[in-house]
Amino acid sequence: MRAKEGFEKLREVLKDECVIGMMHWNVWRQMKNFIPEKNKIVNISPAFYQITLAAHYKSFILSINKLFDKAHTRRESLHSYLKYVKRNPGIFDAERYDDCLDICLENDILRLAAIEPKLKVVNNWRHTQVAHLPKTQNISSLADSREKILVRDIDEIFEVAEDIINRYSRYFDRNTNFLLPWNWYDFKYLLDAAEKGEEVNL
């Protein structure tokens, strides 16, 4: 019973972190696309939009780091999730995973290893853009030092997280979650309304 409760709690933490990270990622990406089209409105308070973009950027970076953290001291990560599954095979229904639990675990460990180079770039962003900023860092050089990563790479990182969370959730209690972020397009509604001079009802 305790093992089942432990899995449920771990699953919920990872689900929430994945949804929050995806929400911040989608808002940041779409704001970057839409803001140039709404310069007239954005320039009324450029600092507000810069701070908002920075907050979403830092948030999705931190969410990815939490989800994929390999530190032994962190209990809520995909690595600890897979270890928990391996330690407690008895809480899963063998009929649901058709005796392939060990194979699935091996494949998912390989999937995590395969995206490690992309995660390393994100981790370096965290160390140079979000946290552990050296006191001697030249602020003007930060943008130039940022390593490149594609939009589809970040999408893939969240897809891997979602797949792994749902696979063992399904084997546990047939519960598959579509980890869709919240209404990340709300900001466009606000920008459109402001541009038209309309009153916004929240």
C-alpha positions as a Python dict, from the first residue, in 0.01 Angstrom:
ca = {
    (1, 'M'): (0, 0, 0),
    (2, 'R'): (279, 243, 89),
    (3, 'A'): (456, 172, -240),
    (4, 'K'): (137, 251, -433),
    (5, 'E'): (87, 575, -245),
    (6, 'G'): (448, 670, -310),
    (7, 'F'): (405, 615, -682),
    (8, 'E'): (83, 818, -693),
    (9, 'K'): (250, 1112, -516),
    (10, 'L'): (555, 1099, -740),
    (11, 'R'): (338, 1079, -1051),
    (12, 'E'): (135, 1383, -947),
    (13, 'V'): (445, 1592, -878),
    (14, 'L'): (592, 1507, -1219),
    (15, 'K'): (262, 1563, -1400),
    (16, 'D'): (224, 1907, -1243),
    (17, 'E'): (584, 2005, -1321),
    (18, 'C'): (549, 1888, -1681),
    (19, 'V'): (226, 2084, -1736),
    (20, 'I'): (370, 2398, -1576),
    (21, 'G'): (688, 2372, -1782),
    (22, 'M'): (494, 2320, -2105),
    (23, 'M'): (272, 2617, -2026),
    (24, 'H'): (568, 2851, -1970),
    (25, 'W'): (742, 2716, -2283),
    (26, 'N'): (436, 2771, -2503),
    (27, 'V'): (365, 3119, -2367),
    (28, 'W'): (728, 3225, -2412),
    (29, 'R'): (744, 3087, -2767),
    (30, 'Q'): (415, 3242, -2877),
    (31, 'M'): (488, 3578, -2713),
    (32, 'K'): (819, 3591, -2900),
    (33, 'N'): (623, 3541, -3222),
    (34, 'F'): (335, 3779, -3153),
    (35, 'I'): (509, 4072, -2983),
    (36, 'P'): (672, 4202, -3306),
    (37, 'E'): (322, 4221, -3457),
    (38, 'K'): (196, 4422, -3158),
    (39, 'N'): (479, 4672, -3121),
    (40, 'K'): (242, 4966, -3075),
    (41, 'I'): (84, 4806, -2768),
    (42, 'V'): (403, 4647, -2634),
    (43, 'N'): (590, 4978, -2648),
    (44, 'I'): (342, 5132, -2405),
    (45, 'S'): (518, 4929, -2135),
    (46, 'P'): (819, 4749, -2285),
    (47, 'A'): (968, 4669, -1945),
    (48, 'F'): (654, 4476, -1850),
    (49, 'Y'): (677, 4253, -2155),
    (50, 'Q'): (1052, 4205, -2119),
    (51, 'I'): (1009, 4098, -1758),
    (52, 'T'): (718, 3871, -1852),
    (53, 'L'): (920, 3703, -2127),
    (54, 'A'): (1216, 3657, -1895),
    (55, 'A'): (994, 3503, -1625),
    (56, 'H'): (846, 3246, -1865),
    (57, 'Y'): (1191, 3170, -2006),
    (58, 'K'): (1342, 3106, -1664),
    (59, 'S'): (1040, 2904, -1555),
    (60, 'F'): (1044, 2653, -1841),
    (61, 'I'): (1423, 2614, -1805),
    (62, 'L'): (1384, 2536, -1434),
    (63, 'S'): (1097, 2294, -1500),
    (64, 'I'): (1309, 2097, -1745),
    (65, 'N'): (1594, 2087, -1496),
    (66, 'K'): (1365, 1958, -1222),
    (67, 'L'): (1208, 1692, -1446),
    (68, 'F'): (1539, 1555, -1571),
    (69, 'D'): (1758, 1616, -1265),
    (70, 'K'): (1993, 1323, -1208),
    (71, 'A'): (2102, 1428, -858),
    (72, 'H'): (2064, 1147, -605),
    (73, 'T'): (1924, 1394, -354),
    (74, 'R'): (1626, 1485, -574),
    (75, 'R'): (1330, 1253, -525),
    (76, 'E'): (1094, 1401, -784),
    (77, 'S'): (1253, 1353, -1127),
    (78, 'L'): (1209, 1119, -1421),
    (79, 'H'): (1524, 935, -1318),
    (80, 'S'): (1389, 871, -969),
    (81, 'Y'): (1053, 781, -1125),
    (82, 'L'): (1211, 503, -1332),
    (83, 'K'): (1411, 382, -1032),
    (84, 'Y'): (1091, 372, -826),
    (85, 'V'): (919, 162, -1093),
    (86, 'K'): (1214, -77, -1105),
    (87, 'R'): (1216, -117, -725),
    (88, 'N'): (842, -176, -702),
    (89, 'P'): (731, -395, -996),
    (90, 'G'): (463, -555, -778),
    (91, 'I'): (244, -243, -780),
    (92, 'F'): (191, -273, -1156),
    (93, 'D'): (-52, -508, -1326),
    (94, 'A'): (143, -759, -1537),
    (95, 'E'): (-151, -796, -1776),
    (96, 'R'): (-136, -426, -1857),
    (97, 'Y'): (231, -418, -1950),
    (98, 'D'): (233, -771, -2094),
    (99, 'D'): (550, -875, -1908),
    (100, 'C'): (759, -607, -2081),
    (101, 'L'): (824, -382, -1781),
    (102, 'D'): (1200, -443, -1779),
    (103, 'I'): (1223, -379, -2154),
    (104, 'C'): (1023, -56, -2120),
    (105, 'L'): (1251, 61, -1840),
    (106, 'E'): (1561, -11, -2048),
    (107, 'N'): (1415, 173, -2348),
    (108, 'D'): (1320, 476, -2141),
    (109, 'I'): (1664, 491, -1981),
    (110, 'L'): (1806, 492, -2334),
    (111, 'R'): (1564, 769, -2435),
    (112, 'L'): (1687, 983, -2147),
    (113, 'A'): (2045, 917, -2252),
    (114, 'A'): (1964, 1006, -2615),
    (115, 'I'): (1839, 1355, -2528),
    (116, 'E'): (2121, 1420, -2281),
    (117, 'P'): (2311, 1652, -2523),
    (118, 'K'): (2000, 1871, -2553),
    (119, 'L'): (1947, 1866, -2179),
    (120, 'K'): (2308, 1969, -2130),
    (121, 'V'): (2246, 2283, -2337),
    (122, 'V'): (1938, 2366, -2129),
    (123, 'N'): (2136, 2301, -1810),
    (124, 'N'): (2408, 2537, -1929),
    (125, 'W'): (2141, 2800, -1992),
    (126, 'R'): (2035, 2759, -1631),
    (127, 'H'): (2388, 2810, -1506),
    (128, 'T'): (2458, 3114, -1725),
    (129, 'Q'): (2114, 3274, -1764),
    (130, 'V'): (1907, 3179, -1461),
    (131, 'A'): (2114, 3064, -1164),
    (132, 'H'): (2476, 3053, -1047),
    (133, 'L'): (2559, 3366, -1247),
    (134, 'P'): (2925, 3448, -1176),
    (135, 'K'): (2981, 3789, -1021),
    (136, 'T'): (3247, 3857, -1284),
    (137, 'Q'): (3015, 3769, -1575),
    (138, 'N'): (2998, 4035, -1844),
    (139, 'I'): (2621, 4085, -1879),
    (140, 'S'): (2649, 4206, -2239),
    (141, 'S'): (2808, 3875, -2340),
    (142, 'L'): (2527, 3655, -2210),
    (143, 'A'): (2321, 3663, -2529),
    (144, 'D'): (2624, 3577, -2742),
    (145, 'S'): (2727, 3288, -2518),
    (146, 'R'): (2391, 3111, -2527),
    (147, 'E'): (2421, 2774, -2697),
    (148, 'K'): (2180, 2703, -2978),
    (149, 'I'): (1890, 2462, -2952),
    (150, 'L'): (1591, 2422, -3183),
    (151, 'V'): (1226, 2469, -3095),
    (152, 'R'): (1160, 2107, -3187),
    (153, 'D'): (1432, 2002, -2939),
    (154, 'I'): (1244, 2160, -2648),
    (155, 'D'): (922, 2006, -2779),
    (156, 'E'): (1095, 1667, -2786),
    (157, 'I'): (1219, 1709, -2428),
    (158, 'F'): (864, 1764, -2302),
    (159, 'E'): (730, 1481, -2522),
    (160, 'V'): (979, 1239, -2366),
    (161, 'A'): (873, 1350, -2019),
    (162, 'E'): (505, 1310, -2102),
    (163, 'D'): (557, 966, -2259),
    (164, 'I'): (752, 830, -1963),
    (165, 'I'): (507, 964, -1704),
    (166, 'N'): (208, 821, -1890),
    (167, 'R'): (358, 481, -1972),
    (168, 'Y'): (391, 369, -1611),
    (169, 'S'): (76, 553, -1509),
    (170, 'R'): (-109, 337, -1762),
    (171, 'Y'): (53, 20, -1628),
    (172, 'F'): (-39, 127, -1275),
    (173, 'D'): (-409, 213, -1301),
    (174, 'R'): (-487, 264, -1672),
    (175, 'N'): (-467, 639, -1617),
    (176, 'T'): (-325, 825, -1917),
    (177, 'N'): (-306, 1200, -1892),
    (178, 'F'): (-298, 1442, -2180),
    (179, 'L'): (-60, 1685, -2020),
    (180, 'L'): (-189, 1991, -2197),
    (181, 'P'): (-81, 2331, -2068),
    (182, 'W'): (-331, 2590, -1955),
    (183, 'N'): (-471, 2852, -2191),
    (184, 'W'): (-131, 2987, -2291),
    (185, 'Y'): (-287, 3199, -2568),
    (186, 'D'): (-474, 3427, -2322),
    (187, 'F'): (-206, 3694, -2360),
    (188, 'K'): (-292, 3731, -2731),
    (189, 'Y'): (-652, 3799, -2637),
    (190, 'L'): (-531, 4080, -2408),
    (191, 'L'): (-302, 4225, -2674),
    (192, 'D'): (-577, 4219, -2937),
    (193, 'A'): (-823, 4385, -2700),
    (194, 'A'): (-572, 4655, -2601),
    (195, 'E'): (-496, 4724, -2967),
    (196, 'K'): (-867, 4771, -3042),
    (197, 'G'): (-924, 4977, -2727),
    (198, 'E'): (-1171, 4723, -2596),
    (199, 'E'): (-1252, 4661, -2232),
    (200, 'V'): (-1125, 4324, -2114),
    (201, 'N'): (-1342, 4117, -1883),
    (202, 'L'): (-1128, 3882, -1672),
}
